[in-house]
Structures are given as structure tokens and as C-alpha cells.
Amino acid sequence: MRTATLPAELLEQATAPYRPLGNFAWRFARGKLSADPAFAGLLQRGLLPARARVLDIGCGQGLLAALLGSLDGQSVAERQWPAGWAPAPSQCRVRGIELMPRDVARAQQALGHLGERARFTRGDMCHTDFGQADAVVILDVLHYVTYAAQEDVLRRVKAALTPGGTLLLRVGDASAGLPFRISNWVDAAVTFVRGHRLSRLYCRTLDDWLALLRALGFAVEAIPMHQGTPFANILLVARLAPRADSGDGH
């Protein structure tokens, strides 16, 4: 499936809350949501169900919550939802965890109107309680912590997920050569702009990521998620088995 881009109307609605915060917050939101194929890919493929409790680890200024929040309040017909896309995941509730206080503040200021549908916590993913979730999203974050810490985070994610729940984990494939190195260069630049210290990255090959998730009990599908970019990003869709007495895990 070829990953599409967000419809123009949806992009405008998702980024509008950042305008009052100034050019940086708004332009960053617009650039990220329009250029990063992961956001459209999640919607196009139906990877987040309606009414899901979503935990967004490394949420930044809350772009996923802004996108999902903009899906409420209009019918699909009014929105001209793209043909061939999965149904819109309306009425999701997002809890975001983010290390950088400035990003947390932007998320809270921009998306306060969403109330309980979007809550943001400043915290380190290695220590913050994950609570319970139907879906966990981790985009381009795990390689900032040690291999042992990665495994601990993933074990805690598994414990937080409801039966039948899904982890959406985007990683770089360390075996991909130049595209992987380009990914790291760009990642370092964006990280610096956002105020993080530059430090060692703990990367794995795609095969190693798959082996790790399967060892933890996930069924995993790997989806290329770098269309339109020179990167080597892969979205790993890792699912837990539903309860034996339930057809859908809820």
C-alpha cells in the first residue's frame, strides 16, 4: 500500500491550535504532519481503532493528539475522507509522555480545548508509569536509550497494553546503509533544534528489532514508513493476542 499524505483540510484543522503559540510551534507542526508519512500511514491503514486509549511515548508537542482530536466533530462525508482509507479513528483519548518541558507546555497550551481527550505528562519513558492503553505509539524515540533500557521499556509497554492491544514502533534499520546514516544525521539536527543534548544512539538492525519483539510475545509486521524521504524508517506493528474469551480483545 502506497502511503498517502494528510488531506489539506485535516492538516489545517490539526495544526490550527498551534498558531497562537507562534511561528515555531505552528511551522513545526505543519512541517512534521505534512512531511512525515507516519501520521497519514496510521490513518490510512487503520492502525488505531476508534475510541482507543492511546499512549504516545515521546509525544513532543502533541502532534498525534492534535491529529486525532481534529477527527472529532465532523462526519467523514463532510471531511471528504480519502477513498480507500480505513474508517477514521474518532473519539480516541491520548496520553502523551515527553521529556522536554517546553514541548509539554506547548502541547498543553495548544490542545487544552480537548480536555480529557488529550493529557500530557513530563516524564522519562524509562521511569514514568504507563498506566493502561489499547495502543502505544513510539515514533523514533527508543534509540536514545541503552539496549537494556529499550528492552525494559518494551516489557513495560507490553504490561500496559490491554489484550489484543497494539504497539506502533517506528525505528531505523541499522543494516540499511546510507539511508540509515541520513536518518541519523537528520534526527540529530531535529533533536538539537528541539533542545535535546546530542548523545550516543543505540540502534539495531530490523532483524534484531523483530527478534526482540517476538521474544516478548508480540506478533509483528514490518511496514516501510519512509516514503517520499531518503530515510530507512520502518514501522513495526506489534500486536498482543486477544483474550481467549473475546473476539476483539475489548
C-alpha positions as CSV (number, residue, x, y, z in Angstrom):
1,M,0.0,0.0,0.0
2,R,1.4,3.4,-1.0
3,T,1.3,5.8,1.9
4,A,-0.7,9.0,1.1
5,T,-0.5,12.4,2.6
6,L,-3.0,14.0,5.0
7,P,-5.9,15.7,3.3
8,A,-5.4,19.5,3.2
9,E,-8.5,20.2,5.4
10,L,-7.3,17.8,8.1
11,L,-3.8,19.2,8.1
12,E,-5.3,22.7,8.6
13,Q,-7.5,21.6,11.4
14,A,-4.7,19.6,13.2
15,T,-2.2,22.5,13.1
16,A,-4.6,25.4,13.7
17,P,-4.3,25.1,17.6
18,Y,-0.6,25.8,17.3
19,R,-0.9,29.2,15.6
20,P,-1.5,31.2,18.8
21,L,1.8,29.8,20.1
22,G,3.9,31.5,17.5
23,N,5.6,30.6,14.2
24,F,8.0,27.9,15.6
25,A,5.2,25.7,17.1
26,W,2.9,26.1,14.1
27,R,5.5,25.7,11.4
28,F,7.0,22.6,13.2
29,A,3.5,21.1,13.4
30,R,2.7,21.8,9.8
31,G,6.1,20.6,8.5
32,K,6.0,17.4,10.6
33,L,2.4,16.4,9.9
34,S,2.7,17.1,6.1
35,A,6.1,15.6,5.5
36,D,6.3,12.6,7.9
37,P,4.5,9.7,6.3
38,A,3.8,8.0,9.7
39,F,0.8,10.2,10.5
40,A,-1.1,9.6,7.3
41,G,0.0,6.0,7.3
42,L,-1.5,5.4,10.7
43,L,-4.9,6.7,9.5
44,Q,-4.7,5.2,6.0
45,R,-4.1,1.7,7.4
46,G,-6.5,1.8,10.3
47,L,-3.8,1.1,12.9
48,L,-5.6,3.0,15.6
49,P,-9.2,1.9,16.4
50,A,-11.9,4.4,17.3
51,R,-12.3,5.2,21.0
52,A,-8.9,3.8,21.7
53,R,-6.9,4.8,24.8
54,V,-3.6,5.8,23.1
55,L,-0.3,6.2,24.9
56,D,2.1,8.4,22.9
57,I,5.6,8.0,24.3
58,G,7.9,10.8,23.2
59,C,4.9,12.8,22.2
60,G,6.8,16.1,21.5
61,Q,4.3,19.0,21.3
62,G,1.4,16.6,20.9
63,L,1.0,16.3,17.2
64,L,-0.6,12.8,17.3
65,A,-3.2,14.1,19.8
66,A,-3.8,17.1,17.7
67,L,-4.4,15.0,14.6
68,L,-6.7,12.5,16.4
69,G,-8.6,15.4,18.1
70,S,-9.3,17.0,14.7
71,L,-11.1,13.9,13.6
72,D,-14.0,14.5,16.0
73,G,-16.9,16.8,15.4
74,Q,-17.3,16.2,11.6
75,S,-18.6,13.3,9.6
76,V,-16.4,11.5,7.2
77,A,-18.7,12.8,4.3
78,E,-18.1,16.4,5.4
79,R,-14.4,15.9,5.7
80,Q,-14.1,14.1,2.3
81,W,-12.2,11.2,3.8
82,P,-9.8,9.7,1.2
83,A,-11.2,6.8,-0.8
84,G,-9.5,3.5,0.2
85,W,-8.5,4.7,3.7
86,A,-9.7,2.8,6.8
87,P,-12.5,4.4,8.8
88,A,-11.4,7.5,10.8
89,P,-10.5,6.6,14.4
90,S,-12.8,9.1,16.2
91,Q,-13.1,9.7,19.9
92,C,-9.6,8.5,20.8
93,R,-8.1,9.6,24.1
94,V,-4.4,10.3,24.1
95,R,-2.0,10.4,26.9
96,G,1.4,11.9,25.9
97,I,4.7,11.4,27.8
98,E,7.5,13.8,26.9
99,L,10.9,14.5,28.4
100,M,11.2,18.1,27.2
101,P,9.3,20.6,29.4
102,R,8.9,23.2,26.6
103,D,7.3,20.6,24.3
104,V,4.9,19.6,27.1
105,A,4.0,23.2,27.7
106,R,3.2,23.7,24.0
107,A,1.1,20.6,23.9
108,Q,-0.9,21.7,27.0
109,Q,-1.4,25.2,25.7
110,A,-2.4,24.2,22.2
111,L,-4.6,21.3,23.0
112,G,-6.2,22.3,26.3
113,H,-9.6,22.6,24.4
114,L,-9.5,18.8,24.0
115,G,-9.9,18.3,27.8
116,E,-9.6,14.6,28.9
117,R,-9.1,13.5,25.3
118,A,-5.5,14.8,25.4
119,R,-3.4,14.8,28.5
120,F,0.4,15.4,28.6
121,T,2.9,14.5,31.3
122,R,6.5,15.5,31.6
123,G,8.5,12.3,32.2
124,D,11.2,9.9,31.3
125,M,9.9,6.9,29.5
126,C,12.4,4.8,31.4
127,H,10.7,5.6,34.7
128,T,7.2,7.1,34.1
129,D,4.2,4.8,34.8
130,F,2.5,3.9,31.6
131,G,-0.9,3.0,33.0
132,Q,-3.2,1.1,30.7
133,A,-3.7,1.6,27.0
134,D,-5.3,0.0,23.9
135,A,-2.5,1.2,21.7
136,V,1.0,2.6,22.3
137,V,2.8,4.7,19.8
138,I,6.6,5.2,19.9
139,L,8.0,7.1,16.9
140,D,11.8,7.5,16.6
141,V,12.5,7.5,20.3
142,L,13.8,4.2,21.6
143,H,17.3,4.6,20.1
144,Y,18.1,7.4,22.5
145,V,18.3,4.9,25.5
146,T,20.6,2.0,26.1
147,Y,19.8,-1.5,24.8
148,A,18.9,-2.7,28.3
149,A,16.6,0.3,28.8
150,Q,14.9,-0.3,25.4
151,E,14.1,-3.9,26.5
152,D,12.7,-2.7,29.8
153,V,10.5,0.0,28.2
154,L,9.1,-2.7,25.8
155,R,8.4,-5.1,28.7
156,R,6.5,-2.3,30.5
157,V,4.6,-1.4,27.3
158,K,3.5,-5.0,27.0
159,A,2.3,-4.9,30.6
160,A,0.4,-1.6,29.9
161,L,-1.4,-2.9,26.8
162,T,-4.8,-4.5,27.0
163,P,-5.3,-8.0,25.5
164,G,-5.4,-7.5,21.7
165,G,-3.6,-4.2,22.1
166,T,-1.1,-2.8,19.6
167,L,2.4,-1.2,19.8
168,L,3.2,1.0,16.9
169,L,7.0,1.4,17.0
170,R,9.0,3.2,14.3
171,V,12.7,2.5,14.2
172,G,15.6,2.9,11.9
173,D,17.1,-0.2,10.3
174,A,20.8,-0.1,11.1
175,S,21.6,-2.5,8.3
176,A,20.2,-0.1,5.6
177,G,23.5,1.7,4.9
178,L,23.4,5.3,3.6
179,P,19.6,5.8,4.2
180,F,20.1,4.8,7.8
181,R,23.0,7.3,8.2
182,I,21.0,10.1,6.6
183,S,18.2,9.3,9.1
184,N,20.6,9.7,12.0
185,W,22.0,13.0,10.6
186,V,18.6,14.5,10.3
187,D,17.5,13.1,13.6
188,A,20.5,14.7,15.3
189,A,19.7,18.1,13.7
190,V,16.0,18.0,14.8
191,T,17.0,16.8,18.2
192,F,19.4,19.8,18.6
193,V,16.7,22.3,17.4
194,R,14.3,20.9,20.0
195,G,16.8,21.4,22.8
196,H,18.0,17.9,23.5
197,R,21.6,17.2,24.2
198,L,23.2,15.1,21.4
199,S,24.4,11.8,22.7
200,R,25.1,8.2,21.6
201,L,22.4,6.4,19.7
202,Y,21.6,2.8,20.4
203,C,20.4,1.4,17.1
204,R,19.5,-2.1,16.0
205,T,19.0,-3.9,12.6
206,L,15.5,-4.6,11.5
207,D,16.1,-8.3,12.2
208,D,17.2,-7.6,15.7
209,W,14.1,-5.4,16.4
210,L,11.8,-8.2,15.1
211,A,13.6,-10.8,17.2
212,L,13.3,-8.7,20.3
213,L,9.6,-8.0,19.9
214,R,8.8,-11.6,19.1
215,A,10.7,-12.8,22.2
216,L,8.5,-10.5,24.3
217,G,5.4,-12.2,22.9
218,F,4.3,-9.8,20.1
219,A,3.2,-10.8,16.6
220,V,5.0,-8.3,14.4
221,E,4.5,-6.9,11.0
222,A,7.2,-4.6,9.4
223,I,5.9,-1.8,7.2
224,P,8.3,0.6,5.4
225,M,7.5,4.1,6.6
226,H,9.9,6.4,4.8
227,Q,8.0,7.0,1.5
228,G,9.0,10.3,0.0
229,T,12.1,10.6,2.2
230,P,15.7,9.4,1.9
231,F,15.5,7.6,5.2
232,A,15.4,3.9,6.4
233,N,12.5,4.1,8.8
234,I,10.3,1.1,9.5
235,L,7.0,0.9,11.3
236,L,6.7,-2.2,13.4
237,V,3.1,-3.1,14.1
238,A,3.4,-5.4,17.2
239,R,0.2,-7.0,18.4
240,L,-0.7,-8.9,21.5
241,A,-3.1,-11.8,21.3
242,P,-6.7,-11.0,22.4
243,R,-8.3,-12.8,25.4
244,A,-9.3,-16.3,24.7
245,D,-13.0,-15.5,25.5
246,S,-13.1,-12.3,23.3
247,G,-13.2,-11.9,19.6
248,D,-11.8,-8.4,19.6
249,G,-9.8,-8.1,22.9
250,H,-12.0,-5.4,24.4
